[in-house]
Amino acid sequence: MMSFTEIENSIETLSQQVSNASAAARNGEIVNVTDLPKVVDFLCLEINKLSKSDRSKVSTKLLSLVEELDNLTITISSSLEKVKVEMQETTTHNRAARAYTSANTTGKK
């Protein structure tokens, strides 16, 4: 079982990591968040082991962390949507280029 101080430090560390990931995603950088659900689940389990008074002491930090996680989700979803649109535009462009090339080579025979 983690101590109250360890949990508090873990929340702060996780909060900073989420903030960094959000900033990176906003800048178009690739962000690896695959371990995030496991870390959050573990932290939640450890928080549930705390006394009620200790849990209430970290509640404000937890609410901030949840908000940061929500913002990260929104940022990543937005970035994925942009990539999807770019891929569709590239596919359309490639199809048009192939059709144009195909039409020109057929007409030259």
Backbone as CSV, one residue per row, in Angstrom:
resi,resn,N_x,N_y,N_z,CA_x,CA_y,CA_z,C_x,C_y,C_z
1,MET,0.843,-1.188,0.000,0.000,0.000,0.000,0.883,1.243,0.000
2,MET,0.512,2.187,-0.824,1.250,3.440,-0.904,0.849,4.349,0.252
3,SER,1.797,5.141,0.685,1.490,6.113,1.741,0.759,7.310,1.136
4,PHE,0.181,8.117,1.988,-0.516,9.311,1.533,0.424,10.204,0.728
5,THR,1.621,10.398,1.212,2.607,11.252,0.531,2.977,10.682,-0.831
6,GLU,3.144,9.364,-0.910,3.464,8.738,-2.203,2.321,8.925,-3.197
7,ILE,1.114,8.782,-2.716,-0.056,8.965,-3.584,-0.140,10.417,-4.040
8,GLU,0.052,11.316,-3.129,0.018,12.741,-3.470,1.085,13.074,-4.520
9,ASN,2.290,12.547,-4.321,3.369,12.761,-5.290,3.044,12.116,-6.636
10,SER,2.434,10.941,-6.595,2.056,10.250,-7.829,1.017,11.041,-8.609
11,ILE,0.072,11.624,-7.907,-0.949,12.449,-8.561,-0.288,13.648,-9.236
12,GLU,0.631,14.292,-8.538,1.320,15.451,-9.102,2.168,15.048,-10.313
13,THR,2.868,13.931,-10.215,3.683,13.454,-11.326,2.817,13.121,-12.525
14,LEU,1.732,12.410,-12.283,0.820,12.038,-13.361,0.208,13.282,-13.994
15,SER,-0.145,14.240,-13.181,-0.707,15.488,-13.676,0.284,16.189,-14.609
16,GLN,1.542,16.212,-14.234,2.572,16.831,-15.068,2.757,16.061,-16.378
17,GLN,2.727,14.743,-16.299,2.862,13.920,-17.501,1.693,14.150,-18.462
18,VAL,0.500,14.253,-17.927,-0.676,14.497,-18.750,-0.588,15.885,-19.382
19,SER,-0.150,16.847,-18.603,0.016,18.203,-19.118,1.040,18.235,-20.251
20,ASN,2.162,17.543,-20.074,3.192,17.464,-21.113,2.667,16.764,-22.365
21,ALA,1.908,15.706,-22.164,1.331,14.972,-23.299,0.346,15.853,-24.061
22,SER,-0.442,16.623,-23.349,-1.395,17.527,-23.998,-0.661,18.576,-24.825
23,ALA,0.395,19.137,-24.254,1.167,20.151,-24.980,1.799,19.552,-26.234
24,ALA,2.336,18.355,-26.101,2.956,17.691,-27.249,1.912,17.396,-28.325
25,ALA,0.755,16.923,-27.928,-0.305,16.604,-28.893,-0.790,17.863,-29.603
26,ARG,-0.893,18.958,-28.864,-1.298,20.223,-29.490,-0.271,20.683,-30.517
27,ASN,0.993,20.339,-30.310,2.062,20.709,-31.242,2.199,19.720,-32.391
28,GLY,1.316,18.735,-32.439,1.342,17.770,-33.524,2.332,16.637,-33.327
29,GLU,2.891,16.529,-32.145,3.832,15.458,-31.850,3.080,14.175,-31.508
30,ILE,3.734,13.064,-31.744,3.151,11.776,-31.392,3.264,11.593,-29.880
31,VAL,2.166,11.177,-29.273,2.111,11.010,-27.830,1.735,9.571,-27.517
32,ASN,2.540,8.915,-26.702,2.250,7.545,-26.301,1.587,7.568,-24.926
33,VAL,0.322,7.240,-24.906,-0.427,7.236,-23.644,-0.975,5.840,-23.334
34,THR,-0.356,4.821,-23.903,-0.884,3.467,-23.749,-0.869,2.978,-22.305
35,ASP,0.081,3.442,-21.496,0.138,3.001,-20.100,-0.742,3.829,-19.171
36,LEU,-1.274,4.911,-19.679,-2.049,5.821,-18.839,-3.231,5.153,-18.138
37,PRO,-4.046,4.351,-18.814,-5.163,3.703,-18.103,-4.710,2.808,-16.948
38,LYS,-3.613,2.081,-17.142,-3.111,1.207,-16.072,-2.653,2.025,-14.873
39,VAL,-1.956,3.125,-15.147,-1.453,3.982,-14.066,-2.614,4.595,-13.300
40,VAL,-3.598,5.086,-14.027,-4.765,5.699,-13.384,-5.529,4.659,-12.566
41,ASP,-5.726,3.465,-13.123,-6.426,2.396,-12.382,-5.691,2.056,-11.085
42,PHE,-4.372,1.905,-11.185,-3.580,1.579,-10.002,-3.693,2.686,-8.960
43,LEU,-3.586,3.922,-9.412,-3.672,5.049,-8.494,-5.036,5.101,-7.811
44,CYS,-6.082,4.840,-8.567,-7.435,4.822,-7.984,-7.569,3.735,-6.918
45,LEU,-7.012,2.565,-7.205,-7.051,1.482,-6.216,-6.326,1.883,-4.933
46,GLU,-5.191,2.524,-5.093,-4.416,2.946,-3.924,-5.134,4.051,-3.149
47,ILE,-5.775,4.948,-3.861,-6.515,6.029,-3.196,-7.672,5.455,-2.387
48,ASN,-8.321,4.425,-2.918,-9.427,3.798,-2.193,-8.981,3.144,-0.894
49,LYS,-7.712,2.839,-0.780,-7.187,2.235,0.445,-6.917,3.268,1.533
50,LEU,-6.912,4.542,1.139,-6.662,5.604,2.119,-7.857,5.788,3.048
51,SER,-7.601,6.400,4.156,-8.708,6.732,5.056,-9.587,7.792,4.395
52,LYS,-10.781,7.915,4.882,-11.723,8.871,4.297,-11.176,10.295,4.371
53,SER,-10.552,10.636,5.468,-10.021,11.993,5.614,-8.860,12.244,4.648
54,ASP,-8.014,11.234,4.441,-6.914,11.392,3.487,-7.429,11.477,2.053
55,ARG,-8.472,10.694,1.757,-9.063,10.770,0.414,-9.605,12.164,0.142
56,SER,-10.227,12.755,1.149,-10.778,14.099,0.948,-9.666,15.129,0.751
57,LYS,-8.490,14.874,1.302,-7.352,15.798,1.140,-6.834,15.825,-0.294
58,VAL,-6.982,14.739,-1.019,-6.489,14.692,-2.398,-7.606,14.920,-3.425
59,SER,-8.810,15.146,-2.951,-9.937,15.263,-3.875,-9.770,16.417,-4.863
60,THR,-9.264,17.550,-4.428,-9.084,18.692,-5.324,-8.074,18.368,-6.413
61,LYS,-6.978,17.730,-6.016,-5.954,17.348,-7.001,-6.505,16.310,-7.969
62,LEU,-7.345,15.416,-7.476,-7.943,14.403,-8.343,-8.897,15.027,-9.352
63,LEU,-9.681,15.979,-8.914,-10.591,16.659,-9.834,-9.818,17.393,-10.920
64,SER,-8.709,18.008,-10.550,-7.860,18.672,-11.546,-7.278,17.660,-12.516
65,LEU,-6.862,16.521,-11.990,-6.305,15.466,-12.838,-7.356,14.945,-13.815
66,VAL,-8.563,14.752,-13.349,-9.645,14.288,-14.226,-9.888,15.306,-15.341
67,GLU,-9.877,16.578,-14.999,-10.064,17.621,-16.007,-8.920,17.600,-17.027
68,GLU,-7.696,17.426,-16.551,-6.546,17.352,-17.454,-6.643,16.128,-18.368
69,LEU,-7.093,15.010,-17.818,-7.277,13.804,-18.627,-8.357,14.016,-19.684
70,ASP,-9.440,14.678,-19.304,-10.501,14.986,-20.268,-9.965,15.881,-21.387
71,ASN,-9.187,16.890,-21.006,-8.612,17.787,-22.006,-7.654,17.040,-22.926
72,LEU,-6.882,16.116,-22.383,-5.977,15.313,-23.198,-6.773,14.475,-24.195
73,THR,-7.858,13.893,-23.739,-8.717,13.098,-24.621,-9.246,13.953,-25.763
74,ILE,-9.695,15.151,-25.448,-10.219,16.064,-26.463,-9.114,16.450,-27.452
75,THR,-7.935,16.747,-26.937,-6.818,17.141,-27.792,-6.417,16.015,-28.732
76,ILE,-6.317,14.807,-28.206,-5.937,13.663,-29.044,-7.029,13.380,-30.074
77,SER,-8.276,13.435,-29.658,-9.383,13.197,-30.596,-9.380,14.228,-31.719
78,SER,-9.126,15.465,-31.362,-9.063,16.527,-32.363,-7.903,16.292,-33.330
79,SER,-6.769,15.894,-32.795,-5.601,15.611,-33.633,-5.878,14.439,-34.562
80,LEU,-6.532,13.415,-34.057,-6.867,12.259,-34.887,-7.836,12.641,-36.000
81,GLU,-8.763,13.522,-35.691,-9.712,13.973,-36.704,-8.986,14.737,-37.815
82,LYS,-8.016,15.569,-37.432,-7.229,16.302,-38.432,-6.459,15.335,-39.328
83,VAL,-5.867,14.317,-38.731,-5.120,13.319,-39.506,-6.063,12.586,-40.446
84,LYS,-7.243,12.249,-39.963,-8.227,11.554,-40.801,-8.586,12.393,-42.022
85,VAL,-8.826,13.677,-41.811,-9.165,14.573,-42.919,-7.998,14.665,-43.898
86,GLU,-6.786,14.799,-43.373,-5.607,14.876,-44.241,-5.432,13.597,-45.059
87,MET,-5.680,12.462,-44.443,-5.560,11.190,-45.166,-6.613,11.092,-46.265
88,GLN,-7.836,11.534,-45.972,-8.885,11.515,-46.980,-8.542,12.442,-48.146
89,GLU,-8.005,13.614,-47.831,-7.615,14.553,-48.884,-6.487,13.973,-49.740
90,THR,-5.529,13.318,-49.100,-4.426,12.704,-49.831,-4.937,11.576,-50.722
91,THR,-5.836,10.774,-50.202,-6.409,9.683,-50.989,-7.156,10.233,-52.202
92,THR,-7.939,11.274,-51.995,-8.673,11.896,-53.102,-7.696,12.456,-54.139
93,HIS,-6.664,13.117,-53.668,-5.654,13.675,-54.571,-4.971,12.559,-55.370
94,ASN,-4.599,11.487,-54.696,-3.934,10.370,-55.378,-4.848,9.731,-56.423
95,ARG,-6.110,9.585,-56.109,-7.063,9.016,-57.072,-7.184,9.924,-58.299
96,ALA,-7.270,11.219,-58.044,-7.383,12.171,-59.153,-6.117,12.139,-60.012
97,ALA,-4.962,12.061,-59.372,-3.703,12.016,-60.120,-3.618,10.744,-60.954
98,ARG,-4.031,9.609,-60.391,-4.019,8.346,-61.151,-4.991,8.403,-62.330
99,ALA,-6.157,8.970,-62.081,-7.150,9.072,-63.151,-6.636,9.978,-64.265
100,TYR,-6.016,11.079,-63.888,-5.466,12.008,-64.878,-4.348,11.336,-65.673
101,THR,-3.450,10.653,-64.959,-2.337,9.964,-65.615,-2.859,8.867,-66.534
102,SER,-3.828,8.136,-66.033,-4.415,7.048,-66.813,-5.092,7.584,-68.079
103,ALA,-5.799,8.678,-67.954,-6.493,9.272,-69.091,-5.500,9.794,-70.130
104,ASN,-4.409,10.364,-69.659,-3.405,10.909,-70.572,-2.631,9.819,-71.290
105,THR,-2.296,8.734,-70.614,-1.548,7.667,-71.261,-2.418,6.895,-72.238
106,THR,-3.702,6.785,-71.945,-4.624,6.095,-72.840,-4.807,6.902,-74.123
107,GLY,-4.898,8.204,-74.021,-5.109,9.058,-75.173,-3.893,9.182,-76.076
108,LYS,-2.694,8.875,-75.581,-1.462,9.021,-76.356,-1.196,7.844,-77.263
109,LYS,-1.893,6.756,-77.102,-1.628,5.546,-77.886,-1.996,5.700,-79.309
